[in-house]
Amino acid sequence: MDLRQYEQLLDRLAGDLRHYLCHRGVDPEIAADVVQDVFVKVLEADLFLPRDQLRPYLYRMAWSTYLDGYRRRRRYQELVTQFLGPALPTSAPSDTAALTAQPELAAALHRLKPRDRDLLVDRYLAQHSIKQLAALNQTTVAAIKMRLHRLHRKLEKMMRSQQHEN
């Protein structure tokens, strides 16, 4: 099989994988992200599989990648609900009385910029989608994803340093 045929095969497989994931109930945007992640993993692994083994391998990898991401998102949601939910019931994010239940989280949230705090509240308490947040902030989806990723890391570092100080 020459390179052009291989590229066509991969193009068809990408479409088939997206369709497979959507058929199993995955959001089309998430399915596209999962397919992209699968192909990146395959390319990084520098893996060569015979044509008859490639399709089942990619399907299995796509479903596993989706499940990993689903579990990760669900775990983030549980953590946010556990820590941010009680800390910010219906008050403004800067309300110090509401944050006494989790002192490490309260300290970390207060050190964040109000804009960042609002983004976390909108994403996890108001449960806005990434697209909605991008529209609200008049920016791109990629920018919102990056800001959230950086905020997660920043909060984690702040809370760990707070724990080490105590």
C-alpha positions in Angstrom: 0.0 0.0 0.0 1.5 3.4 -1.0 1.3 6.5 1.1 -1.7 8.0 -0.7 -3.8 4.9 -0.1 -2.7 4.8 3.6 -3.8 8.5 4.0 -7.1 7.7 2.4 -7.6 4.7 4.7 -6.8 6.9 7.8 -9.2 9.6 6.6 -12.0 7.0 6.2 -11.1 5.6 9.6 -11.3 9.0 11.2 -14.8 9.5 9.9 -15.8 6.0 10.9 -14.4 6.5 14.4 -16.3 9.8 14.9 -19.5 8.1 13.7 -18.9 5.2 16.0 -18.4 7.4 19.0 -21.4 9.6 18.2 -23.5 6.5 17.7 -22.5 5.4 21.2 -23.8 8.7 22.6 -20.7 10.9 22.6 -21.1 14.6 21.8 -19.8 15.2 18.3 -17.2 17.8 19.5 -15.9 15.4 22.1 -15.8 12.6 19.5 -13.7 14.8 17.1 -11.3 15.5 20.0 -11.0 11.9 20.9 -10.3 10.9 17.3 -7.6 13.5 17.1 -6.1 12.3 20.4 -6.2 8.7 19.1 -4.3 9.6 15.9 -1.8 11.6 17.9 -1.1 8.7 20.2 -0.7 6.3 17.3 1.7 8.7 15.6 3.7 9.2 18.8 3.9 5.5 19.4 5.4 5.0 15.9 3.3 1.9 15.7 2.9 -0.1 12.5 -0.1 -2.4 12.3 -1.2 -4.5 9.4 -4.3 -3.2 7.7 -6.6 -5.9 9.1 -5.5 -5.1 12.7 -5.5 -1.3 12.4 -9.3 -0.8 12.4 -10.1 -2.8 15.6 -7.1 -1.3 17.4 -8.2 2.2 16.6 -11.8 1.5 17.7 -10.7 0.0 21.0 -8.3 2.9 21.5 -11.0 5.5 20.7 -13.4 4.0 23.2 -10.8 3.7 25.9 -9.6 7.3 25.3 -13.2 8.6 25.5 -13.8 6.7 28.8 -10.6 8.0 30.3 -11.7 11.6 29.4 -15.2 11.0 30.7 -13.9 9.7 34.0 -11.5 12.6 34.3 -14.3 15.1 33.6 -16.6 13.4 36.0 -13.8 13.4 38.7 -13.2 17.1 38.1 -16.9 17.8 38.4 -17.0 15.8 41.7 -14.1 17.8 43.1 -15.5 21.1 42.0 -18.9 20.2 43.5 -17.2 19.1 46.7 -14.9 22.1 47.1 -16.4 25.0 45.1 -20.1 24.0 45.6 -20.2 24.4 49.4 -17.7 27.3 49.3 -19.8 29.4 47.0 -23.4 28.5 47.5 -25.2 31.5 46.1 -23.0 34.3 47.2 -20.4 36.3 45.2 -17.1 34.5 44.8 -15.3 37.0 47.0 -17.6 36.3 50.0 -15.1 35.1 52.7 -17.8 33.8 55.1 -18.9 31.2 52.6 -15.3 29.9 52.1 -14.6 28.8 55.7 -15.5 25.2 55.0 -12.3 24.6 52.9 -9.6 26.9 54.1 -7.0 25.8 51.5 -9.5 26.3 48.7 -10.7 29.6 50.1 -7.1 30.9 50.3 -6.3 29.8 46.8 -9.6 31.3 45.4 -9.0 34.6 47.0 -5.5 34.8 45.5 -7.0 34.3 42.0 -8.0 37.3 39.9 -11.8 37.9 40.0 -11.9 37.2 36.2 -10.4 33.7 36.8 -12.7 33.1 39.8 -15.7 34.0 37.7 -14.6 31.7 34.9 -14.4 28.7 37.3 -17.8 29.6 38.8 -19.4 29.9 35.3 -17.8 26.6 34.2 -18.4 24.4 37.2 -21.2 25.9 39.2 -23.3 27.4 36.4 -22.2 24.5 34.2 -21.7 26.6 31.1 -20.2 24.8 28.1 -16.8 25.8 26.7 -18.6 27.3 23.7 -20.8 29.4 26.0 -17.8 30.6 28.0 -16.0 31.5 24.8 -19.0 33.6 23.7 -19.4 35.2 27.1 -15.7 36.1 27.2 -15.6 37.0 23.5 -12.7 34.7 22.8 -12.0 31.3 21.2 -12.8 27.9 22.6 -9.1 27.0 22.6 -8.4 30.1 24.7 -11.0 29.1 27.3 -9.7 25.5 27.4 -6.2 26.8 28.0 -7.3 29.3 30.7 -9.2 26.5 32.5 -6.2 24.1 32.3 -3.9 26.8 33.6 -6.3 27.7 36.4 -6.5 24.0 37.5 -2.8 23.8 37.7 -2.5 27.1 39.5 -5.2 26.1 42.1 -3.5 22.8 42.6 -0.1 24.5 43.2 -1.6 27.0 45.6 -3.4 24.4 47.6 -0.4 22.1 47.8 1.9 25.0 48.9 -0.7 26.0 51.5 -0.8 22.4 52.8 3.0 22.3 53.0 3.1 25.5 55.0 0.6 24.1 57.5 
